[in-house]
Amino acid sequence: MAKVIREKQKLGFVLVMAALYSVAKLGKAAGLTDTLAELLGREPTRFRQFAEDTKAVWLTTQKSVLTSGPFKGHFRKTEI
């Protein structure tokens, strides 16, 4: 907690992070449910499939996003 105070994190952020960490640490987030499939009326798309389906979007926007705005100057050209 002292580190949080030194770094001046907002209390709400700290409480949410502590709750998320606690839930995971206690194993309460270990199970999976079929709730999303029930809501969608179909099986949800796996992240790997989503990433493959949208790969072109990520590859075309990656360079412009990483070389402008808050990321500008943080990456060498060989890293992009």
GURO-183334 format. One line per field, with one value per residue (C-alpha): y, x, z; residue in one letter. Coordinates in nm, 2 decimals, m for minus. Example, Ala and Ser with C-alpha at 12.3 -4.5 7.8 and 13.67 -1.06 7.14 Angstrom:
BEGIN
v	[m0.45 / m0.11]
u	[1.23 / 1.37]
w	[0.78 / 0.71]
rest	[a / s]
end
This chain:
BEGIN
v	[0.00 / 0.23 / 0.20 / 0.29 / 0.61 / 0.70 / 0.66 / 0.85 / 0.59 / 0.67 / 0.47 / 0.33 / 0.19 / 0.03 / m0.12 / m0.27 / m0.42 / m0.56 / m0.72 / m0.87 / m1.00 / m1.15 / m1.33 / m1.48 / m1.57 / m1.75 / m1.95 / m1.81 / m1.72 / m2.07 / m2.20 / m2.15 / m2.12 / m2.15 / m1.82 / m1.64 / m1.93 / m1.92 / m1.54 / m1.55 / m1.86 / m2.00 / m2.09 / m1.78 / m1.71 / m1.81 / m1.53 / m1.71 / m1.72 / m1.36 / m1.26 / m1.45 / m1.31 / m0.95 / m0.99 / m0.75 / m0.47 / m0.51 / m0.52 / m0.21 / 0.00 / m0.12 / 0.10 / 0.42 / 0.37 / 0.29 / 0.58 / 0.86 / 0.99 / 0.87 / 0.59 / 0.82 / 0.78 / 0.47 / 0.21 / 0.17 / 0.12 / m0.24 / m0.32 / m0.21]
u	[0.00 / 0.29 / 0.41 / 0.06 / 0.07 / 0.42 / 0.32 / m0.01 / m0.24 / m0.61 / m0.78 / m1.05 / m0.79 / m0.60 / m0.92 / m1.02 / m0.67 / m0.66 / m1.00 / m0.90 / m0.58 / m0.75 / m1.02 / m0.75 / m0.52 / m0.80 / m0.89 / m1.24 / m1.19 / m1.07 / m1.40 / m1.56 / m1.93 / m2.14 / m2.32 / m2.18 / m2.27 / m2.63 / m2.65 / m2.51 / m2.70 / m2.38 / m2.03 / m1.81 / m1.52 / m1.19 / m0.93 / m0.69 / m0.96 / m1.05 / m0.68 / m0.64 / m0.96 / m0.86 / m0.48 / m0.48 / m0.63 / m0.37 / m0.08 / m0.18 / m0.25 / 0.03 / 0.30 / 0.09 / m0.02 / 0.32 / 0.49 / 0.25 / 0.08 / 0.20 / 0.41 / 0.61 / 0.98 / 0.95 / 1.03 / 1.32 / 1.23 / 1.36 / 1.10 / 0.80]
w	[0.00 / 0.07 / m0.29 / m0.41 / m0.19 / m0.31 / m0.67 / m0.61 / m0.77 / m0.75 / m0.47 / m0.70 / m0.93 / m0.64 / m0.50 / m0.83 / m0.89 / m0.54 / m0.59 / m0.93 / m0.79 / m0.48 / m0.69 / m0.91 / m0.62 / m0.44 / m0.75 / m0.77 / m1.14 / m1.24 / m1.39 / m1.72 / m1.79 / m2.10 / m2.03 / m2.33 / m2.57 / m2.42 / m2.47 / m2.83 / m2.93 / m3.07 / m2.95 / m2.89 / m3.12 / m2.98 / m2.94 / m3.18 / m3.45 / m3.39 / m3.42 / m3.74 / m3.89 / m3.81 / m3.87 / m4.16 / m3.95 / m3.68 / m3.92 / m4.11 / m3.80 / m3.58 / m3.74 / m3.74 / m3.38 / m3.25 / m3.42 / m3.32 / m3.01 / m2.67 / m2.82 / m3.05 / m2.98 / m2.76 / m3.03 / m3.27 / m3.63 / m3.61 / m3.33 / m3.53]
rest	[m / a / k / v / i / r / e / k / q / k / l / g / f / v / l / v / m / a / a / l / y / s / v / a / k / l / g / k / a / a / g / l / t / d / t / l / a / e / l / l / g / r / e / p / t / r / f / r / q / f / a / e / d / t / k / a / v / w / l / t / t / q / k / s / v / l / t / s / g / p / f / k / g / h / f / r / k / t / e / i]
end
